[in-house]
Amino acid sequence: MLKQWQRLLISGTAILIFLIIWELAMPLGLVKIADISRPSLVAKAFLELAASGEVFQPLYISLKGFTIGFVIALVVGIPLGVALGRYRIFSLLIDPLWMALYTMPRLAMMPLLVVWFGVGFGATIAVVFLGAVFPIVVNTAVGIREVDPVWVRAVRSFGGSEWDIFRKVLLPGSVPPMMIGIRLGVGRGLLGMVVSEMFASTEGIGGQIGLYGMSFRTSELIALIAVVSLLGFVFVDIMRWVEDKVSKGRAEVQW
Amino acid sequence: MIHIELNQVNVTYPQPDGGQFLAVSRFELKVEKGEFVTIVGPSGCGKSTILLVVDGLIQPSGGQVLIDGKPVTGPGEDRALVFQEFALLPWRTVESNIMLGIELQRRFPRSEIRELVSRYVNMVGLQGFERHYPHQLSGGMRQRVGIARALAVNPQILLMDEPFASVDAQTREIMSSELLRIWEQEKKTVLFVTHSIDEAVYLADRVVVLSGRPGSVKEIIPVRLARPRGLAIKDEPEFVRLRRHIWDLLEQEVQRQVAGRNVC
């Protein structure tokens, strides 16, 4: 087993090598494409953008939209997933419609969403919600269906109510798949946030990306994209931490 | 005093084709208070169904189940079930699993719960494993948790559904003798389902032998072996005679099963 610092060292070396090759690619004539920028230029662009308030203020706006959309997705998605997983009548009722929505290219609905929710903030919330809610619902339902019926029977046998079954078995029992859904939802939500801001708004980090992208200012563009991927990285890490917390002592459990 | 009474109980299960499958037919049994009754029969011939009916988890389609003379309408605090598959919650520790019934029945004072749990941890010999998760335990230990969980709510009736079927043979012997020790201490009425004739005779005051599909009583055999019983009792002539007799009753049913005809 590698120790933590050894693993960090190996991954860090890979990143460092990548950055060096990228930095030297143009001067050494390794690439013919003119505009791949260089890490040093990207770093400089980032500092300039940050100084002029073009990173953190937009980021704040983006995160606000993301958080609202994502929380709505959780509040709607988890109960809906539970209902779909638990009650056959629900899944029969909703499944056809749901599958149609699921397979639909939802980002293609951007123009409509703008009409419904207005340019900017409203549309972003809607897109984040639509991106995140599907994996949350689907995986929660899977989690509920995978709950061992014998656990439910045990709770019933002790006189537990339907609410007890939900609280003591269904919810904790479906945590692992549910967490996968929530993690996928974070990724989809972030993607939705950026795309929505690029096309339906000039605000937020996505708006900035759209702006610099259209004027081909590569260094600034790459700096902003890097901010978004860092954000995704941080979110996924937070999710892992939450997963560890809620499933303490059973990370390795197979049931 | 009669504790559990089953009168002409029929149980049917709906089938995918819309028909009804008769699992238990005209089942008759009276169990005295404090009695240890085992039910033995070929696999899948309605043995477990009988326990589920007594527990109130499924309703009979005909006949009556009475506890202390009152009809069973659902699960109750006077009964607790021990499952073949243990049915422990994998995200809970041993301690917390034992607490499940106590939590659900909300009739135990908070201050007593800790003491109650440690009492049953000790009774089933799980000291030192309180903070372990089920996946860290062997099959035998998991079932100890299952038994402690059932005993912890202090039921009058203990319903045991092939509790040692998923445990290796040696552990099984040990566990059944420990069960007898606990039973002699706790004075519960026990209804114990098994497909092991040995186990059925060793544990029981009376053995109910089932016939195959649909399950009904073929014969009820009193076991007049002295208690407390050690494992050595299995070599006594009376034990051997009873085992032989039950096997004769079951052989025909089992032969049919092995031949693949009328499989339950």
Interface residues (C-beta under 8 A of the other chain):
Chain A: D148 V150 W151 R153 A154 V155 R156 S157 F158 G159 G160 D164 K168 V169 P172 G173 V175 S247 G249 R250 E252 V253 Q254 W255
Chain B: D55 L57 G74 P75 G76 E77 R79 A80 L81 F83 E85 A87 L89 P90 W91 T93 L100 G101 E103 L104 Q105 Y133 H135 V153
